[in-house]
């Protein structure tokens, strides 16, 4: 009981401190220490009994494991965004889109750009790095309040593309290991749910933007924003080629290299951005690469800090009790699976983490009951993308704080609407459709 109480208090404290602006590198270890203390963990491995967990070992295993897996993706994604920004390619593409679609379509343009990259194989962790410069330019030209940029990035990255049939994101691939399905499992229902989330999410976000504009909000330029200079910009077609290179390479190499294809794809984006726009980068390459490297380090450290919290939490007795309860809920197996995966993802702040913990327990249980594995795959995938996006989620922290440099009070309501409520409704819709 004390372990579960400590877990809930620690999670609540982490959410509160994150929203209050406390640095995650401080807040996450402190909250994880509280969780470890209430579960009887030794502070250090030297003081732990053989086979028993310790706070520092559990926390750093999660922290270091995340950095080991994602460092090159973060680094190359950040460099790609900075090169697009420094060369003027982002401004060029943004100006072309606004000219063709009109300023009122700035939001849908950002969502579409994220959707193309995410579904094309670029990790959702780094899509925001690549698209943010363009989003900033679009919102600046369209005079849309910048606090909605994180919500637009999230709608295109971590909702209908992340968990749809055929998506190369790991949230769509993890169930294949446990259910014997393919990434295209339940594709008919997946199409319906994806279209619903995309359309309804866009309408909702556009409504929020219109309300803000009616209340007198506008895009506010900051001193540290990339400044629009009276200089020649590369042609829009050439500026778009690095984005196309990322998409094309990720498609070509994903089957053979799996997650490592992201490194090749982003590397191709960086290389093509440099080669195609070298004339527009004179005197800017050094500053752009330095800023990109520093931004990547800050972003991955913040995200890994939260993953470290999850590394401690998943070893506690309270967490195991919560998992046992959620995986044995009465009623429809699809409803039980959706609730269990969503709650566990919320506790760990990770959609993939929630799946990885729940599926080894859920899969044998529900498959033995004759549950359709394709339906279970799709419901698990979609539901994992709901409560995972609470304020302590690594993607949310990185996007709001590190990339967009917004406050939680300003940006998180829009992000929560797109990444918590919309996927939850999508999961309900999927259960209903599979039950017909």
BALOKOL-215401 format. One line per 8 residues: number of its first residue (from 1); their letters; for each residue x, y, z of N, C-alpha, C. Coordinates in steps of 0.1 Angstrom, whole numbers, plus 5000, padded with zeros to 4 digits. Example, Ala and Ser with C-alpha at 12.3 -4.5 7.8 and 13.67 -1.06 7.14 Angstrom:
BALOKOL-215401
1> AS> 5132,4943,5078,5123,4955,5078,5132,4967,5078; 5128,4978,5071,5137,4989,5071,5129,5000,5079
END
This chain:
BALOKOL-215401
1> XXXXXXXX> 5008,4988,5000,5000,5000,5000,5009,5013,5000; 5019,5012,5008,5028,5024,5009,5035,5026,4996; 5039,5015,4989,5046,5016,4977,5037,5022,4966; 5024,5018,4965,5015,5024,4956,5012,5039,4959; 5011,5042,4972,5008,5056,4976,5020,5064,4972; 5032,5059,4974,5044,5067,4971,5046,5069,4956; 5041,5058,4948,5042,5060,4933,5033,5071,4929; 5020,5071,4934,5011,5081,4930,5015,5095,4934
9> XXXXXXXX> 5020,5096,4946,5025,5109,4951,5037,5114,4943; 5046,5105,4940,5057,5108,4932,5054,5112,4918; 5044,5105,4912,5039,5109,4898,5033,5122,4899; 5024,5125,4909,5017,5137,4910,5027,5149,4912; 5037,5146,4920,5047,5157,4923,5055,5160,4910; 5058,5149,4902,5066,5152,4890,5058,5160,4880; 5045,5157,4878,5036,5165,4870,5035,5179,4874; 5033,5181,4888,5032,5194,4893,5045,5202,4891
17> XXXXXXXX> 5056,5197,4895,5069,5204,4893,5072,5207,4879; 5069,5198,4870,5071,5200,4856,5063,5212,4851; 5050,5212,4854,5042,5223,4850,5046,5237,4857; 5052,5236,4868,5057,5248,4875,5070,5253,4870; 5076,5246,4860,5088,5250,4854,5101,5246,4860; 5100,5236,4870,5112,5231,4876,5120,5223,4866; 5133,5224,4866,5141,5217,4856,5139,5201,4858; 5137,5194,4848,5134,5180,4849,5147,5172,4854
25> XXXXXXXX> 5158,5177,4851,5170,5171,4856,5171,5171,4872; 5163,5180,4877,5162,5181,4892,5149,5174,4897; 5138,5177,4890,5125,5172,4895,5124,5157,4894; 5128,5152,4882,5126,5137,4880,5134,5128,4890; 5147,5131,4892,5154,5123,4902,5148,5124,4916; 5144,5136,4920,5139,5138,4933,5126,5130,4935; 5117,5131,4925,5104,5123,4926,5107,5108,4925; 5117,5104,4917,5120,5090,4917,5126,5085,4930
33> XXXXXXXX> 5133,5094,4937,5139,5091,4950,5127,5088,4960; 5117,5097,4959,5105,5095,4968,5099,5081,4965; 5097,5078,4953,5091,5065,4949,5100,5054,4954; 5113,5055,4952,5122,5044,4957,5122,5043,4972; 5121,5054,4979,5121,5054,4994,5109,5047,4999; 5097,5050,4994,5085,5044,4999,5084,5029,4995; 5092,5025,4985,5092,5011,4982,5103,5003,4988; 5111,5009,4997,5121,5002,5004,5134,5000,4996
41> XXXXXXXX> 5136,5007,4985,5149,5006,4978,5161,5011,4985; 5172,5004,4984,5184,5010,4989,5188,5021,4980; 5195,5032,4986,5199,5043,4978,5210,5040,4968; 5219,5031,4971,5230,5027,4962,5231,5012,4961; 5237,5008,4950,5239,4993,4948,5247,4986,4959; 5256,4993,4964,5265,4987,4975,5257,4984,4987; 5246,4991,4989,5238,4989,5001,5226,4980,4999; 5224,4976,4987,5212,4967,4983,5216,4952,4985
49> XXXXXXXX> 5206,4944,4989,5208,4930,4990,5210,4924,4976; 5216,4913,4975,5218,4906,4962,5204,4904,4955; 5203,4909,4943,5191,4908,4935,5180,4918,4938; 5183,4927,4947,5173,4938,4951,5177,4950,4943; 5167,4959,4939,5170,4971,4932,5175,4982,4941; 5182,4991,4935,5186,5003,4943,5182,5015,4934; 5181,5027,4941,5176,5039,4934,5185,5043,4923; 5198,5045,4926,5207,5050,4916,5208,5041,4904
57> XXXXXXXX> 5209,5028,4906,5211,5018,4895,5198,5018,4887; 5186,5018,4893,5174,5017,4885,5172,5030,4877; 5175,5041,4883,5173,5054,4876,5182,5055,4865; 5195,5053,4867,5205,5055,4856,5203,5044,4845; 5198,5032,4848,5196,5023,4838,5186,5028,4828; 5175,5034,4833,5165,5040,4824,5171,5052,4817; 5178,5061,4824,5184,5073,4818,5193,5070,4807; 5203,5061,4810,5214,5058,4801,5208,5050,4789
65> XXXXXXXX> 5199,5041,4792,5193,5033,4781,5186,5042,4770; 5180,5052,4775,5173,5061,4765,5183,5069,4757; 5193,5074,4763,5204,5081,4756,5211,5072,4746; 5213,5060,4750,5220,5050,4741,5212,5048,4729; 5199,5047,4730,5190,5043,4719,5188,5055,4710; 5186,5067,4716,5181,5079,4708,5191,5090,4705; 5203,5089,4710,5212,5101,4710,5214,5106,4695; 5218,5096,4686,5221,5101,4673,5208,5106,4665
73> XXXXXXXX> 5197,5101,4669,5184,5106,4663,5182,5120,4667; 5184,5123,4680,5182,5136,4686,5192,5146,4680; 5205,5142,4679,5215,5150,4674,5213,5154,4659; 5211,5144,4651,5209,5147,4637,5196,5154,4634; 5185,5151,4642,5173,5158,4640,5174,5173,4644; 5181,5176,4654,5184,5190,4658,5192,5197,4648; 5203,5190,4643,5211,5196,4633,5203,5199,4620; 5195,5190,4616,5187,5192,4604,5178,5204,4606
81> XXXXXXXX> 5171,5205,4617,5163,5217,4619,5171,5230,4619; 5182,5230,4625,5190,5242,4625,5196,5246,4611; 5199,5236,4603,5204,5239,4590,5193,5244,4581; 5181,5238,4582,5169,5243,4575,5166,5258,4579; 5168,5261,4592,5166,5274,4597,5176,5284,4592; 5189,5281,4593,5200,5290,4590,5201,5292,4575; 5198,5283,4567,5199,5284,4552,5187,5292,4547; 5177,5294,4554,5165,5301,4549,5155,5291,4542
89> XXXXXXXX> 5159,5278,4542,5150,5268,4536,5137,5267,4543; 5137,5268,4556,5124,5267,4563,5115,5279,4560; 5121,5291,4559,5113,5303,4556,5108,5302,4541; 5116,5297,4533,5112,5296,4519,5100,5286,4517; 5101,5275,4523,5090,5265,4523,5077,5271,4529; 5079,5278,4541,5068,5284,4548,5061,5295,4539; 5069,5303,4533,5064,5314,4524,5056,5308,4512; 5061,5297,4507,5055,5290,4495,5041,5284,4500
97> XXXXXXXX> 5041,5278,4511,5029,5272,4516,5018,5282,4519; 5022,5293,4526,5013,5304,4529,5008,5310,4516; 5017,5312,4506,5012,5318,4494,5002,5309,4486; 5004,5296,4487,4996,5287,4479,4983,5284,4487; 4984,5282,4500,4972,5278,4508,4965,5290,4515; 4973,5300,4517,4967,5311,4524,4971,5310,4539; 4972,5322,4546,4976,5322,4560,4967,5314,4569; 4955,5313,4566,4945,5306,4575,4948,5291,4575
105> XXXXXXXX> 4956,5286,4566,4959,5271,4566,4973,5268,4572; 4978,5278,4580,4991,5276,4586,4991,5263,4595; 4981,5262,4603,4980,5250,4612,4980,5237,4605; 4971,5236,4595,4970,5223,4588,4983,5220,4580; 4991,5231,4576,5003,5229,4569,5013,5222,4579; 5014,5227,4591,5023,5221,4601,5019,5207,4604; 5006,5205,4606,5002,5191,4609,5005,5182,4598; 5003,5186,4585,5006,5178,4574,5021,5175,4573
113> XXXXXXXX> 5029,5185,4575,5044,5182,4574,5048,5172,4585; 5043,5173,4597,5047,5163,4607,5041,5149,4604; 5029,5149,4598,5023,5136,4595,5031,5129,4584; 5036,5136,4574,5044,5130,4563,5057,5125,4568; 5064,5132,4577,5076,5128,4582,5074,5116,4592; 5065,5117,4601,5062,5106,4610,5058,5093,4603; 5049,5094,4594,5044,5082,4587,5055,5077,4577; 5064,5086,4573,5075,5082,4564,5086,5075,4571
121> XXXXXXXX> 5086,5075,4585,5096,5067,4592,5105,5075,4601; 5104,5088,4601,5112,5096,4610,5106,5095,4624; 5115,5092,4634,5110,5091,4648,5102,5103,4652; 5091,5100,4659,5083,5111,4664,5091,5120,4674; 5102,5114,4680,5110,5122,4690,5117,5133,4683; 5120,5132,4670,5128,5142,4663,5121,5149,4652; 5109,5145,4649,5101,5153,4639,5100,5167,4643; 5097,5170,4655,5095,5184,4660,5107,5192,4657
129> XXXXXXXX> 5120,5186,4658,5132,5194,4655,5131,5199,4641; 5127,5190,4632,5128,5192,4618,5117,5202,4613; 5105,5201,4619,5094,5209,4614,5093,5223,4621; 5098,5224,4634,5096,5236,4641,5101,5249,4634; 5112,5249,4627,5116,5261,4620,5105,5266,4610; 5100,5256,4603,5090,5259,4593,5077,5264,4600; 5074,5257,4611,5062,5260,4619,5063,5275,4624; 5074,5278,4629,5076,5292,4634,5074,5302,4623
137> XXXXXXXX> 5080,5299,4612,5078,5309,4601,5064,5310,4596; 5057,5298,4595,5043,5298,4591,5034,5306,4601; 5036,5304,4614,5028,5310,4624,5031,5325,4624; 5044,5329,4622,5048,5343,4622,5041,5350,4610; 5041,5344,4599,5035,5351,4587,5020,5351,4588; 5014,5340,4594,5000,5340,4595,4995,5347,4607; 5004,5352,4616,5000,5359,4628,4991,5350,4637; 4995,5337,4639,4988,5328,4648,4996,5327,4661
145> XXXXXXXX> 4990,5328,4672,4997,5327,4685,5007,5315,4686; 5019,5317,4689,5029,5307,4689,5027,5296,4699; 5019,5298,4709,5016,5288,4719,5009,5276,4714; 5004,5277,4702,4997,5266,4695,5006,5257,4687; 5019,5261,4685,5028,5254,4677,5030,5240,4683; 5032,5238,4696,5034,5224,4702,5022,5215,4699; 5010,5221,4700,4998,5213,4697,4997,5209,4682; 5001,5218,4673,5001,5214,4659,5011,5203,4656
153> XXXXXXXX> 5023,5205,4662,5034,5195,4660,5029,5181,4666; 5023,5182,4677,5019,5169,4684,5007,5162,4676; 4998,5170,4671,4987,5164,4663,4992,5157,4651; 5002,5162,4644,5007,5156,4633,5017,5144,4636; 5022,5144,4648,5033,5134,4651,5028,5123,4660; 5020,5125,4670,5018,5115,4680,5003,5111,4681; 4996,5113,4671,4982,5108,4672,4978,5099,4660; 4973,5104,4649,4968,5095,4639,4979,5088,4631
161> XXXXXXXX> 4991,5094,4631,5002,5088,4623,5010,5078,4632; 5012,5080,4645,5020,5072,4653,5014,5058,4655; 5001,5057,4656,4995,5044,4659,4986,5038,4648; 4988,5043,4636,4979,5038,4625,4986,5026,4618; 4978,5019,4611,4982,5007,4604,4993,5011,4594; 5004,5004,4593,5014,5007,4584,5025,5017,4589; 5022,5024,4600,5032,5033,4605,5044,5026,4610; 5056,5032,4606,5069,5026,4610,5073,5029,4625
169> XXXXXXXX> 5065,5037,4632,5068,5040,4645,5067,5028,4654; 5075,5028,4665,5076,5016,4673,5063,5013,4680; 5055,5023,4683,5042,5021,4689,5032,5012,4681; 5035,5011,4668,5027,5003,4659,5034,4989,4657; 5047,4988,4661,5054,4976,4658,5056,4967,4670; 5055,4973,4682,5057,4964,4694,5047,4953,4695; 5034,4955,4692,5024,4944,4693,5027,4933,4684; 5034,4935,4673,5037,4924,4664,5045,4913,4671
177> XXXXXXXX> 5053,4916,4680,5062,4907,4687,5054,4898,4696; 5043,4903,4702,5036,4895,4712,5023,4889,4706; 5018,4894,4695,5005,4890,4690,5006,4882,4677; 5018,4882,4671,5020,4876,4658,5013,4882,4647; 5011,4895,4648,5004,4903,4637,5014,4910,4629; 5009,4918,4619,5017,4927,4611,5014,4941,4614; 5023,4951,4610,5020,4965,4612,5008,4970,4606; 5002,4962,4597,4989,4966,4590,4977,4960,4597
185> XXXXXXXX> 4978,4954,4609,4967,4948,4616,4955,4957,4617; 4943,4952,4614,4931,4960,4616,4931,4973,4608; 4936,4972,4596,4938,4984,4588,4925,4991,4584; 4914,4984,4583,4901,4990,4579,4897,4999,4590; 4897,4994,4603,4893,5002,4614,4903,5013,4616; 4916,5010,4614,4926,5020,4616,4924,5032,4607; 4920,5030,4595,4918,5041,4586,4907,5050,4591; 4896,5044,4595,4885,5052,4600,4889,5060,4612
193> XXXXXXXX> 4896,5054,4622,4900,5061,4634,4910,5072,4631; 4920,5069,4622,4930,5079,4618,4923,5091,4612; 4914,5089,4602,4907,5100,4596,4900,5109,4606; 4893,5101,4615,4885,5109,4626,4895,5117,4634; 4906,5112,4639,4915,5119,4648,4921,5131,4640; 4924,5129,4627,4930,5140,4620,4921,5151,4617; 4908,5148,4613,4899,5158,4610,4893,5165,4622; 4889,5157,4632,4884,5163,4645,4895,5171,4652
201> XXXXXXXX> 4907,5165,4652,4918,5173,4659,4920,5186,4652; 4921,5186,4639,4923,5199,4632,4912,5209,4634; 4899,5204,4634,4888,5213,4636,4889,5219,4651; 4892,5210,4660,4893,5215,4674,4904,5225,4676; 4916,5222,4670,4927,5231,4672,4925,5244,4665; 4918,5244,4653,4915,5256,4646,4905,5264,4654; 4896,5258,4660,4886,5265,4669,4893,5272,4680; 4903,5266,4687,4910,5272,4697,4918,5284,4692
209> XXXXXXXX> 4924,5282,4680,4932,5294,4675,4923,5306,4672; 4911,5303,4666,4901,5314,4663,4897,5321,4676; 4895,5313,4687,4891,5319,4700,4902,5328,4705; 4915,5324,4703,4926,5332,4708,4927,5344,4700; 4926,5344,4687,4927,5355,4679,4916,5365,4682; 4903,5360,4684,4892,5369,4688,4894,5376,4701; 4902,5369,4710,4905,5375,4723,4917,5385,4722; 4922,5387,4710,4933,5397,4708,4947,5391,4709
217> XXXXXXXX> 4949,5378,4709,4962,5373,4708,4968,5373,4694; 4981,5374,4694,4988,5375,4681,5002,5367,4683; 5009,5366,4672,5022,5360,4672,5031,5371,4678; 5039,5367,4688,5048,5376,4695,5062,5372,4692; 5070,5380,4685,5084,5377,4682,5092,5379,4694; 5102,5369,4696,5111,5370,4707,5125,5373,4702; 5133,5378,4711,5147,5383,4708,5155,5371,4703; 5153,5359,4708,5161,5347,4704,5155,5340,4692
225> XXXXXXXX> 5144,5345,4686,5138,5339,4674,5148,5341,4662; 5147,5331,4653,5154,5334,4640,5148,5346,4634; 5156,5356,4630,5151,5368,4625,5149,5367,4609; 5138,5372,4605,5136,5373,4590,5145,5384,4585; 5154,5381,4576,5163,5390,4571,5160,5393,4556; 5164,5405,4552,5162,5409,4538,5173,5403,4530; 5172,5390,4528,5182,5383,4521,5176,5373,4511; 5183,5369,4502,5178,5359,4492,5176,5346,4498
233> XXXXXXXX> 5165,5339,4495,5162,5326,4500,5163,5316,4489; 5166,5304,4493,5167,5293,4482,5153,5291,4477; 5152,5286,4464,5139,5283,4459,5131,5273,4467; 5118,5274,4467,5110,5265,4475,5112,5251,4472; 5113,5248,4458,5115,5234,4454,5128,5228,4460; 5139,5236,4460,5151,5231,4465,5151,5230,4480; 5144,5240,4486,5143,5239,4501,5135,5227,4506; 5126,5222,4498,5118,5210,4502,5126,5197,4500
241> XXXXXXXX> 5136,5197,4491,5143,5185,4488,5149,5178,4501; 5155,5185,4510,5160,5178,4522,5149,5171,4530; 5137,5177,4531,5126,5170,4537,5122,5157,4529; 5122,5159,4516,5119,5147,4508,5129,5136,4509; 5142,5141,4511,5153,5131,4512,5151,5123,4525; 5147,5129,4536,5145,5122,4548,5134,5112,4547; 5123,5116,4540,5112,5107,4538,5115,5095,4529; 5122,5098,4518,5126,5088,4509,5135,5078,4515
249> XXXXXXXX> 5146,5082,4521,5156,5073,4527,5150,5065,4538; 5141,5071,4546,5135,5063,4557,5126,5051,4551; 5119,5054,4540,5112,5043,4533,5121,5032,4527; 5132,5037,4521,5140,5027,4514,5148,5018,4524; 5152,5023,4536,5160,5016,4545,5154,5010,4557; 5141,5013,4559,5134,5009,4572,5134,4994,4573; 5131,4987,4563,5130,4972,4565,5143,4966,4568; 5154,4971,4563,5167,4964,4565,5174,4969,4577
257> XXXXXXXX> 5173,4982,4580,5180,4988,4592,5171,4990,4604; 5158,4988,4603,5149,4991,4614,5151,5005,4619; 5152,5006,4633,5153,5019,4639,5165,5027,4634; 5176,5020,4631,5188,5027,4626,5186,5034,4613; 5175,5031,4605,5172,5038,4593,5170,5053,4596; 5166,5056,4608,5163,5070,4612,5176,5078,4611; 5187,5071,4616,5200,5078,4615,5204,5081,4601; 5202,5071,4592,5206,5073,4578,5197,5084,4572
265> XXXXXXXX> 5184,5083,4575,5175,5093,4569,5178,5107,4573; 5180,5109,4586,5183,5123,4591,5197,5127,4586; 5206,5118,4586,5219,5121,4580,5218,5126,4566; 5209,5119,4558,5207,5123,4544,5201,5137,4544; 5192,5140,4553,5186,5153,4554,5196,5164,4557; 5205,5161,4566,5215,5171,4570,5225,5173,4558; 5229,5162,4552,5238,5163,4540,5232,5171,4528; 5220,5167,4525,5213,5174,4514,5210,5188,4517
273> XXXXXXXX> 5207,5191,4530,5205,5205,4533,5217,5214,4532; 5229,5208,4535,5242,5215,4534,5246,5216,4519; 5245,5206,4512,5249,5206,4498,5240,5215,4489; 5227,5213,4491,5218,5221,4482,5218,5236,4485; 5221,5239,4498,5219,5253,4501,5232,5259,4507; 5244,5254,4503,5256,5258,4508,5259,5273,4505; 5254,5278,4494,5255,5292,4491,5248,5301,4500; 5237,5296,4507,5229,5304,4516,5233,5302,4530
281> XXXXXXXX> 5244,5294,4533,5248,5291,4546,5262,5297,4549; 5267,5305,4540,5280,5311,4542,5281,5319,4556; 5290,5316,4564,5292,5322,4577,5282,5318,4587; 5273,5308,4584,5263,5304,4594,5265,5290,4598; 5273,5282,4591,5273,5268,4594,5278,5265,4608; 5289,5272,4613,5294,5269,4626,5284,5272,4637; 5277,5284,4636,5267,5287,4646,5256,5278,4646; 5251,5274,4634,5240,5265,4633,5243,5251,4639
289> XXXXXXXX> 5254,5245,4636,5258,5232,4641,5260,5232,4656; 5266,5243,4661,5268,5244,4676,5255,5245,4683; 5246,5253,4678,5232,5255,4684,5225,5241,4683; 5226,5234,4672,5219,5222,4670,5224,5211,4680; 5237,5211,4682,5243,5201,4691,5239,5204,4705; 5239,5216,4709,5235,5220,4723,5221,5217,4725; 5212,5221,4715,5198,5218,4717,5195,5203,4718; 5202,5195,4711,5200,5181,4712,5204,5175,4725
297> XXXXXXXX> 5215,5180,4731,5219,5176,4744,5209,5180,4755; 5204,5192,4754,5194,5196,4764,5181,5188,4763; 5176,5186,4750,5164,5179,4748,5165,5164,4753; 5176,5157,4749,5177,5143,4753,5179,5141,4768; 5186,5151,4774,5187,5150,4788,5174,5151,4796; 5166,5161,4792,5153,5163,4798,5144,5150,4796; 5144,5145,4784,5136,5133,4781,5141,5121,4789; 5154,5119,4789,5160,5108,4797,5157,5109,4812
305> XXXXXXXX> 5156,5121,4817,5154,5123,4831,5140,5117,4835; 5130,5118,4826,5117,5113,4828,5117,5098,4827; 5124,5093,4817,5126,5078,4815,5132,5072,4827; 5142,5079,4833,5148,5073,4845,5138,5072,4856; 5128,5081,4858,5117,5080,4867,5109,5067,4865; 5106,5065,4852,5099,5053,4849,5107,5040,4852; 5120,5041,4850,5129,5030,4853,5128,5026,4868; 5126,5035,4877,5125,5033,4891,5110,5028,4894
313> XXXXXXXX> 5101,5035,4888,5087,5032,4891,5083,5018,4887; 5088,5013,4876,5083,4999,4871,5089,4988,4880; 5098,4991,4889,5104,4980,4898,5097,4980,4911; 5088,4989,4914,5081,4990,4927,5070,4980,4928; 5067,4976,4941,5056,4968,4943,5042,4974,4940; 5041,4987,4942,5029,4994,4939,5026,4994,4924; 5037,4995,4916,5035,4995,4901,5031,4981,4897; 5037,4971,4903,5033,4957,4899,5018,4954,4903
321> XXXXXXXX> 5014,4960,4914,5000,4958,4919,4991,4965,4909; 4994,4977,4905,4986,4984,4895,4985,4976,4882; 4996,4971,4877,4996,4963,4865,4987,4951,4866; 4988,4944,4877,4980,4932,4880,4965,4935,4880; 4962,4946,4886,4948,4950,4886,4943,4954,4872; 4950,4962,4865,4946,4966,4852,4945,4955,4841; 4954,4945,4843,4954,4934,4833,4943,4924,4836; 4935,4925,4847,4925,4916,4850,4911,4923,4852
329> XXXXXXXX> 4909,4934,4845,4896,4940,4845,4885,4932,4839; 4873,4932,4845,4862,4924,4840,4857,4931,4827; 4849,4924,4820,4842,4929,4808,4849,4926,4795; 4847,4933,4784,4853,4931,4771,4868,4931,4772; 4874,4921,4766,4889,4921,4766,4895,4933,4760; 4888,4938,4749,4893,4950,4742,4893,4962,4751; 4882,4963,4759,4881,4975,4768,4892,4973,4779; 4893,4961,4785,4903,4959,4795,4917,4962,4790
337> XXXXXXXX> 4920,4958,4777,4933,4960,4772,4936,4975,4770; 4925,4982,4765,4927,4997,4763,4929,5004,4776; 4922,5001,4786,4924,5007,4799,4937,5004,4805; 4941,4991,4805,4953,4987,4811,4965,4994,4804; 4966,4993,4791,4977,4999,4784,4978,5014,4786; 4966,5021,4786,4966,5035,4787,4971,5039,4801; 4966,5033,4811,4970,5036,4825,4985,5034,4827; 4990,5022,4823,5004,5019,4825,5012,5029,4817
345> XXXXXXXX> 5008,5032,4805,5016,5042,4797,5016,5056,4805; 5005,5059,4811,5004,5071,4819,5014,5071,4831; 5015,5059,4838,5024,5058,4849,5038,5059,4845; 5042,5054,4833,5056,5054,4829,5059,5066,4820; 5048,5074,4816,5050,5085,4807,5055,5081,4793; 5052,5069,4789,5057,5063,4776,5047,5054,4770; 5043,5056,4758,5034,5047,4750,5041,5034,4748; 5053,5034,4743,5060,5022,4741,5063,5014,4754
353> XXXXXXXX> 5066,5022,4765,5068,5015,4778,5055,5008,4783; 5044,5015,4781,5031,5009,4785,5028,4996,4778; 5031,4996,4765,5029,4984,4757,5038,4973,4761; 5051,4976,4763,5061,4966,4766,5059,4960,4779; 5053,4967,4789,5050,4961,4802,5037,4953,4802; 5026,4958,4795,5013,4952,4795,5012,4940,4786; 5017,4941,4774,5015,4930,4764,5020,4916,4768; 5032,4915,4775,5036,4901,4779,5025,4895,4788
361> XXXXXXXX> 5018,4903,4795,5007,4897,4804,4994,4896,4797; 4990,4906,4789,4977,4906,4782,4977,4896,4770; 4987,4896,4762,4986,4888,4750,4983,4873,4753; 4990,4866,4761,4986,4852,4763,4972,4850,4769; 4969,4859,4778,4956,4859,4785,4944,4860,4775; 4945,4871,4766,4934,4874,4757,4934,4865,4745; 4946,4861,4740,4946,4852,4729,4940,4838,4732; 4943,4834,4745,4937,4821,4749,4922,4822,4750
369> XXXXXXXX> 4916,4834,4751,4902,4836,4752,4896,4837,4738; 4904,4837,4727,4899,4838,4714,4898,4852,4709; 4904,4862,4715,4903,4875,4711,4910,4877,4697; 4904,4884,4688,4910,4887,4675,4923,4894,4677; 4935,4888,4673,4948,4895,4676,4949,4908,4668; 4943,4909,4656,4944,4921,4649,4937,4933,4656; 4925,4929,4661,4917,4940,4668,4925,4944,4681; 4931,4934,4688,4938,4937,4700,4950,4945,4697
377> XXXXXXXX> 4957,4942,4686,4969,4950,4682,4965,4965,4680; 4955,4967,4672,4951,4981,4669,4946,4989,4681; 4938,4982,4690,4933,4989,4702,4944,4992,4711; 4953,4983,4713,4965,4985,4722,4973,4997,4717; 4976,4997,4704,4984,5007,4698,4978,5021,4700; 4965,5022,4696,4959,5035,4697,4957,5040,4712; 4953,5031,4721,4951,5035,4735,4964,5038,4742; 4975,5033,4737,4988,5036,4743,4992,5051,4741
385> XXXXXXXX> 4986,5057,4732,4989,5071,4729,4980,5081,4735; 4973,5078,4746,4965,5087,4753,4971,5092,4766; 4970,5085,4777,4975,5090,4789,4990,5091,4790; 4997,5085,4780,5011,5086,4780,5015,5101,4778; 5006,5109,4773,5010,5123,4770,5006,5133,4782; 5007,5128,4794,5005,5136,4806,5018,5145,4806; 5018,5156,4814,5029,5166,4814,5043,5160,4815; 5045,5149,4821,5058,5144,4824,5063,5135,4812
393> XXXXXXXX> 5055,5133,4802,5059,5126,4790,5071,5132,4783; 5081,5124,4779,5093,5129,4773,5091,5137,4761; 5082,5133,4752,5079,5141,4740,5073,5154,4743; 5064,5154,4753,5057,5166,4756,5067,5176,4762; 5075,5171,4771,5085,5180,4778,5095,5186,4767; 5100,5177,4758,5109,5182,4748,5103,5192,4739; 5091,5189,4734,5085,5198,4725,5081,5211,4731; 5075,5211,4742,5070,5224,4748,5082,5232,4754
401> XXXXXXXX> 5091,5226,4761,5101,5233,4768,5114,5235,4760; 5119,5224,4754,5132,5225,4748,5131,5231,4734; 5122,5226,4726,5121,5230,4712,5113,5243,4710; 5101,5244,4715,5093,5256,4713,5095,5267,4724; 5101,5263,4735,5104,5272,4746,5091,5280,4751; 5081,5272,4753,5068,5277,4758,5066,5273,4772; 5057,5280,4779,5053,5276,4793,5043,5266,4792; 5042,5257,4802,5031,5247,4802,5018,5253,4803
409> XXXXXXXX> 5016,5264,4811,5003,5270,4812,4998,5275,4799; 5007,5279,4790,5002,5285,4777,5000,5274,4767; 5009,5264,4767,5009,5254,4756,5002,5241,4759; 5003,5236,4771,4998,5223,4774,4983,5220,4772; 4974,5230,4775,4960,5227,4772,4958,5223,4758; 4964,5229,4748,4962,5225,4734,4968,5212,4731; 4980,5209,4737,4987,5196,4735,4978,5185,4742; 4973,5187,4753,4965,5177,4760,4952,5174,4752
417> XXXXXXXX> 4946,5184,4746,4934,5182,4738,4937,5173,4726; 4949,5175,4720,4953,5168,4708,4958,5154,4711; 4966,5153,4722,4973,5140,4724,4968,5131,4736; 4959,5137,4744,4953,5128,4754,4938,5126,4751; 4930,5136,4748,4916,5134,4746,4913,5128,4733; 4919,5133,4722,4917,5128,4709,4920,5113,4707; 4932,5108,4712,4935,5094,4711,4926,5085,4720; 4922,5091,4731,4912,5084,4740,4899,5081,4733
425> XXXXXXXX> 4894,5092,4726,4882,5090,4718,4884,5081,4707; 4896,5081,4701,4899,5072,4690,4899,5058,4695; 4905,5055,4707,4905,5042,4712,4890,5036,4714; 4882,5045,4720,4868,5041,4722,4861,5038,4708; 4864,5046,4698,4858,5044,4685,4863,5030,4679; 4876,5027,4681,4882,5015,4676,4875,5003,4683; 4873,5004,4696,4866,4993,4703,4852,4991,4698; 4845,5002,4696,4831,5001,4691,4831,4994,4677
433> XXXX> 4840,4999,4668,4840,4993,4655,4844,4979,4654; 4854,4975,4662,4858,4961,4663,4847,4952,4669; 4838,4958,4677,4828,4950,4684,4815,4948,4676; 4814,4956,4664,4802,4955,4656,4802,4941,4649
END
